[in-house]
Amino acid sequence: MAKMNFGGVVEDVVTKEEFPLEKAREILKDETIAVIGYGIQGPGQAGNLRDNGFNVIVGQRQGKTYDKAVADGWVPGKTLFSIEEAAEKGTIICMLLSDAGQIAVWPKLKKYLTKGKTLYYSHGFAINWQDRTGVVPPEDVDVVMVAPKGSGTSLRTMFLEGRGLNCSYAIYQDATGKAEEKCIAFGIGIGAGYLFQTTFHKEATSDLTGERGSLMGAIEGLFEAQYEVLRSHGHSPSEAFNETVEELTQSLAPLFGEKGMDWMYANCSTTAQRGALDWAPRFKAAIKPVMEWLYLSVENGTEAQISIDKNSLPDYREKLNAELQAMHDMEMWRAAETVRQLRPENN
């Protein structure tokens, strides 16, 4: 492991320099990796592992997602099977179904977790809240996690571009004494940029907080609030959207993503700098109590239970689609379609 300084705090991280792909292949050479679920993370992880020379099969129930797997080159009866068949054949069983899907399939799947196998996750939800999910692995299997810090689509895209997506990793149960090396090898296999260690509990709580907070929930709420204020004061949809979303995603985010927020500030006008420096503390003061409330709701299991209850309903997909459609139909995101069409690369 390499020691890296993160803002004055030294952490151990794993990179491909000290844990090369060849080492990962050697560690997993006798393993059959069964990717269960071909939805969000499945295609990226399975595709990267296959391209990196690992023995991978996919388990997916019949339907559109199964057809997508076939279109991606997975061969029925050879590398593509039912969920149960793949779990039986696999020595590393990768639970990449949705959280609700993992809960639903667990009673059928757990019998295939025979002694010495590895149960792999990319999210700590099912294990961390096992008192609510009922997912309790047998004691004679390894239970590990590699959690990409991004979508499966990003993982695959960055891999094909020769880049890596940062990932956390964790060991919940080490029955064989080899859980950690297998876990890290798996992370290298899926194309991690670098790997940092966590726990199932920390990953689950930080992930749910991030999704509800700055990564998705809070940023949508921020966008809506600013857009609506601008519109209510007579600004056009084009102006309101450009000043709220387009400038952030197309101009400013790449700058602070590359070199930090201070560097982005330094490359803006002095008027923008002054306003940002003055108002950032005010937003922090307003938002931090909400973030503390959010973290507590995640920590005590409330958010997990809400997800379990809502996502387990027989009509959850229809209700979810209705909520997403309502967002889709908002003026702000309809304005976005026109703005995207008018970007220089589209003209």
C-alpha positions as CSV (number, residue, x, y, z in Angstrom):
1,M,0.0,0.0,0.0
2,A,1.0,3.6,-0.6
3,K,0.7,6.3,2.0
4,M,-0.9,9.4,0.7
5,N,-1.6,12.8,2.3
6,F,-5.2,13.8,2.1
7,G,-5.4,17.4,3.4
8,G,-3.0,16.7,6.2
9,V,-4.4,13.2,7.0
10,V,-2.3,10.3,5.9
11,E,-4.2,7.3,4.5
12,D,-3.1,4.0,3.0
13,V,-4.3,3.5,-0.6
14,V,-3.8,0.8,-3.2
15,T,-2.8,1.7,-6.8
16,K,-1.9,-0.4,-9.8
17,E,1.8,0.4,-9.3
18,E,2.1,-1.7,-6.2
19,F,-0.8,-4.1,-7.1
20,P,-0.5,-4.6,-10.9
21,L,-3.1,-6.3,-13.0
22,E,-0.9,-9.3,-13.5
23,K,-0.9,-9.9,-9.7
24,A,-4.6,-9.6,-9.6
25,R,-5.0,-12.2,-12.4
26,E,-2.7,-14.6,-10.6
27,I,-4.7,-14.3,-7.3
28,L,-8.1,-14.9,-9.1
29,K,-6.9,-17.3,-11.8
30,D,-8.9,-20.2,-10.3
31,E,-12.0,-18.2,-9.6
32,T,-15.3,-18.1,-11.5
33,I,-16.7,-14.6,-11.1
34,A,-20.5,-14.7,-11.2
35,V,-22.0,-11.2,-11.7
36,I,-25.5,-11.4,-10.5
37,G,-27.6,-8.6,-12.0
38,Y,-26.9,-6.7,-15.2
39,G,-28.5,-3.3,-14.4
40,I,-26.5,-0.4,-13.0
41,Q,-23.1,-1.8,-12.0
42,G,-23.2,-5.2,-13.7
43,P,-22.4,-4.2,-17.3
44,G,-19.4,-2.1,-16.3
45,Q,-17.9,-4.5,-13.8
46,A,-18.5,-7.6,-15.9
47,G,-17.2,-6.0,-19.1
48,N,-14.1,-4.6,-17.5
49,L,-13.3,-8.0,-15.8
50,R,-13.8,-9.8,-19.1
51,D,-11.6,-7.4,-21.0
52,N,-8.9,-7.7,-18.3
53,G,-8.8,-11.5,-18.7
54,F,-10.8,-12.8,-15.8
55,N,-13.2,-15.8,-15.9
56,V,-16.6,-14.0,-15.8
57,I,-20.2,-15.2,-16.1
58,V,-23.4,-13.3,-15.8
59,G,-26.6,-14.2,-14.0
60,Q,-29.7,-12.4,-15.1
61,R,-33.4,-13.2,-15.3
62,Q,-35.1,-13.1,-18.7
63,G,-36.3,-9.8,-20.0
64,K,-34.9,-6.6,-21.5
65,T,-31.8,-6.6,-19.3
66,Y,-31.1,-10.2,-20.3
67,D,-31.3,-9.2,-24.0
68,K,-28.9,-6.3,-23.3
69,A,-26.4,-8.8,-21.9
70,V,-26.7,-10.9,-25.0
71,A,-26.2,-7.8,-27.1
72,D,-23.1,-7.0,-25.1
73,G,-21.6,-10.4,-26.0
74,W,-22.6,-12.7,-23.1
75,V,-23.5,-16.1,-24.6
76,P,-26.5,-18.0,-23.1
77,G,-25.5,-21.3,-21.7
78,K,-21.8,-20.4,-21.8
79,T,-21.3,-17.1,-20.1
80,L,-24.9,-16.0,-19.5
81,F,-27.2,-18.0,-17.2
82,S,-30.1,-17.6,-14.9
83,I,-29.4,-16.1,-11.5
84,E,-29.5,-19.5,-9.7
85,E,-27.3,-21.2,-12.3
86,A,-24.7,-18.5,-12.2
87,A,-24.6,-18.5,-8.4
88,E,-24.1,-22.3,-8.4
89,K,-21.3,-22.1,-10.9
90,G,-19.6,-19.0,-9.4
91,T,-16.9,-19.1,-6.7
92,I,-17.1,-15.3,-6.3
93,I,-20.8,-14.3,-6.3
94,C,-21.2,-10.6,-7.0
95,M,-24.5,-9.2,-5.7
96,L,-25.0,-6.3,-8.2
97,L,-28.8,-6.3,-8.2
98,S,-30.6,-3.3,-6.7
99,D,-30.9,-3.3,-2.9
100,A,-34.5,-4.4,-3.2
101,G,-33.5,-7.0,-5.7
102,Q,-30.9,-8.4,-3.4
103,I,-33.4,-8.7,-0.6
104,A,-35.9,-10.5,-2.8
105,V,-33.4,-13.0,-4.3
106,W,-31.5,-13.8,-1.0
107,P,-33.7,-16.7,0.1
108,K,-33.0,-18.5,-3.2
109,L,-29.4,-17.5,-3.5
110,K,-28.0,-18.2,-0.1
111,K,-28.0,-22.0,-0.6
112,Y,-25.3,-21.6,-3.3
113,L,-22.9,-19.9,-0.8
114,T,-21.0,-23.0,0.1
115,K,-17.9,-23.1,2.2
116,G,-14.9,-21.2,0.8
117,K,-16.8,-19.1,-1.7
118,T,-16.7,-15.3,-1.7
119,L,-19.8,-13.1,-1.5
120,Y,-19.1,-9.7,-3.1
121,Y,-20.9,-6.4,-2.9
122,S,-20.5,-2.9,-4.4
123,H,-22.7,-1.3,-1.7
124,G,-22.9,-2.0,2.0
125,F,-26.7,-1.6,2.3
126,A,-27.8,-5.3,2.6
127,I,-25.1,-6.3,5.1
128,N,-25.1,-3.1,7.2
129,W,-28.8,-3.1,7.7
130,Q,-29.2,-6.9,7.8
131,D,-31.6,-6.7,10.7
132,R,-33.9,-5.1,8.2
133,T,-32.9,-6.9,5.0
134,G,-32.5,-10.4,6.4
135,V,-29.2,-10.8,4.5
136,V,-27.0,-12.8,6.9
137,P,-24.2,-14.7,5.2
138,P,-23.0,-18.1,6.4
139,E,-19.9,-17.9,8.5
140,D,-17.7,-20.0,6.2
141,V,-17.6,-17.7,3.3
142,D,-15.7,-14.5,2.6
143,V,-17.7,-11.3,2.4
144,V,-16.1,-8.4,0.7
145,M,-16.9,-5.2,-1.1
146,V,-15.5,-2.9,-3.8
147,A,-17.6,0.2,-4.2
148,P,-16.9,2.4,-7.3
149,K,-17.3,6.1,-6.6
150,G,-19.6,6.5,-9.6
151,S,-22.0,4.8,-11.8
152,G,-21.3,1.5,-13.7
153,T,-21.6,3.5,-16.9
154,S,-18.8,5.8,-15.7
155,L,-16.7,2.8,-14.6
156,R,-17.0,1.3,-18.1
157,T,-16.5,4.6,-20.0
158,M,-13.4,5.5,-18.1
159,F,-12.0,2.0,-18.5
160,L,-12.4,2.2,-22.2
161,E,-10.6,5.6,-22.2
162,G,-7.7,4.1,-20.3
163,R,-8.6,5.7,-17.0
164,G,-9.8,4.4,-13.6
165,L,-12.7,5.2,-11.3
166,N,-11.7,5.5,-7.6
167,C,-13.2,2.8,-5.4
168,S,-13.5,2.0,-1.7
169,Y,-13.1,-1.6,-0.5
170,A,-14.0,-3.4,2.7
171,I,-13.8,-6.8,4.4
172,Y,-16.8,-7.9,6.4
173,Q,-15.9,-11.5,6.9
174,D,-12.6,-13.3,6.2
175,A,-13.3,-17.1,6.4
176,T,-10.4,-18.2,4.2
177,G,-7.7,-15.8,5.3
178,K,-7.4,-14.6,1.7
179,A,-10.4,-12.2,1.6
180,E,-8.4,-9.0,1.5
181,E,-6.1,-10.0,-1.4
182,K,-9.1,-11.3,-3.4
183,C,-11.0,-8.1,-2.7
184,I,-8.1,-5.8,-3.8
185,A,-7.5,-8.0,-6.9
186,F,-11.1,-7.7,-7.8
187,G,-10.9,-3.9,-7.5
188,I,-7.9,-3.8,-9.8
189,G,-9.8,-6.2,-12.2
190,I,-12.8,-3.8,-12.5
191,G,-10.5,-0.9,-13.3
192,A,-10.2,1.0,-10.1
193,G,-8.2,4.2,-10.2
194,Y,-7.1,3.7,-6.7
195,L,-8.6,1.8,-3.7
196,F,-9.1,3.1,-0.2
197,Q,-10.2,1.1,2.7
198,T,-13.5,1.5,4.5
199,T,-16.1,-0.7,6.3
200,F,-19.5,-1.8,5.2
201,H,-21.1,0.5,7.8
202,K,-19.1,3.6,6.7
203,E,-19.7,2.9,3.0
204,A,-23.4,2.4,3.4
205,T,-23.9,5.6,5.5
206,S,-21.6,7.8,3.4
207,D,-23.2,6.5,0.2
208,L,-26.8,7.2,1.3
209,T,-25.8,10.5,2.7
210,G,-24.1,11.5,-0.5
211,E,-26.9,10.4,-2.8
212,R,-29.5,12.3,-0.7
213,G,-27.1,15.2,-0.2
214,S,-24.6,16.9,-2.5
215,L,-24.5,14.3,-5.3
216,M,-28.2,14.2,-6.1
217,G,-30.9,15.3,-3.7
218,A,-29.4,18.5,-2.4
219,I,-28.1,19.7,-5.8
220,E,-31.5,19.2,-7.5
221,G,-33.1,21.1,-4.6
222,L,-30.5,23.9,-5.0
223,F,-31.1,24.0,-8.8
224,E,-34.8,24.2,-8.4
225,A,-34.7,26.9,-5.8
226,Q,-32.4,29.2,-7.8
227,Y,-34.2,28.6,-11.0
228,E,-37.6,29.3,-9.5
229,V,-36.3,32.5,-7.8
230,L,-34.8,33.8,-11.1
231,R,-38.0,32.9,-13.0
232,S,-40.2,34.6,-10.5
233,H,-38.2,37.8,-10.9
234,G,-38.8,37.8,-14.7
235,H,-35.7,36.1,-16.0
236,S,-36.2,33.9,-19.1
237,P,-36.0,30.1,-19.0
238,S,-32.8,30.3,-21.0
239,E,-31.2,32.8,-18.7
240,A,-32.3,31.0,-15.6
241,F,-31.1,27.6,-16.7
242,N,-27.7,28.9,-18.0
243,E,-27.0,30.8,-14.8
244,T,-28.2,27.8,-12.6
245,V,-27.0,24.6,-14.3
246,E,-25.3,25.1,-17.7
247,E,-22.5,27.3,-16.5
248,L,-21.8,25.0,-13.5
249,T,-21.7,21.7,-15.5
250,Q,-20.0,23.0,-18.6
251,S,-17.6,25.6,-17.4
252,L,-17.0,25.7,-13.6
253,A,-17.2,22.0,-12.5
254,P,-14.4,20.9,-14.9
255,L,-12.3,23.7,-13.3
256,F,-12.7,22.7,-9.7
257,G,-12.7,19.0,-10.7
258,E,-9.3,19.5,-12.2
259,K,-7.5,21.7,-9.6
260,G,-9.9,22.5,-6.8
261,M,-12.5,25.1,-5.8
262,D,-9.8,27.7,-4.9
263,W,-8.3,27.4,-8.4
264,M,-11.7,27.8,-10.0
265,Y,-12.4,30.9,-7.9
266,A,-9.0,32.3,-8.9
267,N,-10.0,31.9,-12.6
268,C,-13.3,33.8,-12.2
269,S,-14.0,37.6,-12.1
270,T,-13.2,39.5,-8.9
271,T,-16.9,40.2,-8.5
272,A,-17.7,36.5,-8.7
273,Q,-14.9,35.7,-6.2
274,R,-16.1,38.2,-3.7
275,G,-19.7,37.1,-3.9
276,A,-18.8,33.4,-3.6
277,L,-16.5,34.0,-0.6
278,D,-19.1,36.0,1.2
279,W,-22.1,33.7,0.5
280,A,-20.4,30.3,0.9
281,P,-20.5,30.6,4.8
282,R,-24.1,31.6,4.7
283,F,-25.1,28.6,2.6
284,K,-23.0,26.3,4.8
285,A,-24.7,27.7,8.0
286,A,-28.1,27.1,6.4
287,I,-27.4,23.7,4.9
288,K,-25.2,22.0,7.6
289,P,-28.1,21.4,10.1
290,V,-30.0,19.7,7.2
291,M,-27.0,17.5,6.5
292,E,-26.7,16.6,10.1
293,W,-30.4,15.7,10.1
294,L,-29.9,13.7,6.9
295,Y,-26.9,11.8,8.4
296,L,-28.8,10.9,11.5
297,S,-31.7,9.6,9.4
298,V,-29.3,7.4,7.5
299,E,-27.3,6.3,10.6
300,N,-30.4,5.2,12.5
301,G,-31.8,3.2,9.6
302,T,-34.7,5.4,8.8
303,E,-33.6,6.0,5.2
304,A,-32.8,2.3,4.7
305,Q,-36.3,1.3,5.8
306,I,-37.9,3.9,3.6
307,S,-36.0,2.4,0.6
308,I,-36.9,-1.1,1.6
309,D,-40.6,-0.3,2.1
310,K,-41.1,1.7,-1.1
311,N,-38.9,-0.3,-3.4
312,S,-40.5,-3.6,-2.3
313,L,-44.0,-2.5,-3.3
314,P,-45.4,-4.4,-6.4
315,D,-46.0,-1.1,-8.2
316,Y,-42.8,0.6,-7.1
317,R,-41.5,0.9,-10.7
318,E,-44.7,2.6,-11.9
319,K,-44.6,5.0,-9.0
320,L,-40.9,5.7,-9.5
321,N,-41.4,6.3,-13.2
322,A,-44.2,8.8,-12.4
323,E,-41.9,10.7,-10.0
324,L,-39.1,10.8,-12.6
325,Q,-41.6,11.9,-15.3
326,A,-42.7,14.8,-13.1
327,M,-39.1,15.9,-12.8
328,H,-38.6,15.4,-16.6
329,D,-41.6,17.6,-17.3
330,M,-40.4,20.5,-15.2
331,E,-39.7,23.7,-17.2
332,M,-36.1,23.8,-16.0
333,W,-35.3,20.4,-17.5
334,R,-37.3,21.1,-20.6
335,A,-35.2,24.3,-21.0
336,A,-32.2,22.1,-20.6
337,E,-33.1,20.1,-23.7
338,T,-33.0,23.2,-25.9
339,V,-29.8,24.5,-24.3
340,R,-28.1,21.1,-25.0
341,Q,-29.2,21.3,-28.6
342,L,-27.7,24.7,-28.9
343,R,-24.2,23.7,-27.6
344,P,-21.5,24.3,-30.2
345,E,-20.8,20.6,-30.6
346,N,-24.4,19.9,-31.7
347,N,-24.3,22.6,-34.4
